[in-house]
């Protein structure tokens, strides 16, 4: 687990899902493809809760996902598990800091507007 992940203020659920994905990750390709059910069993979460945390990790740009498909024995094509790609932690940290700077800038603008309206 990279130390920088603790700078991102992840929730316990996000941290649990991210940790499990790192555990499953192929270190040479940065990919893994566990099912939501498998992640849920490992982390003690429901499938829907895992799905929620995966979306949150995608929003934070810690991971990306790609759909996969499988062909059954009778030739039917079906959806497979998502392919998870673990992104470099430095990019996520930089994005986090950029978002924090934007929030501060927005708050400063609001204060200036509020002060101008009060006069």
HELIX and SHEET records of a PDB file:
HELIX    1   1 UNK A    3  UNK A    7  5                                   5    
HELIX    2   2 UNK A   12  UNK A   24  1                                  13    
HELIX    3   3 UNK A   36  UNK A   43  1                                   8    
HELIX    4   4 UNK A   47  UNK A   59  1                                  13    
HELIX    5   5 UNK A   89  UNK A  118  1                                  30    
SHEET    1   A 3 UNK A  31  UNK A  32  0                                        
SHEET    2   A 3 UNK A  83  UNK A  86 -1                                        
SHEET    3   A 3 UNK A  63  UNK A  66 -1                                        
SHEET    1   B 2 UNK A  69  UNK A  71  0                                        
SHEET    2   B 2 UNK A  77  UNK A  79 -1                                        
END                                                                             
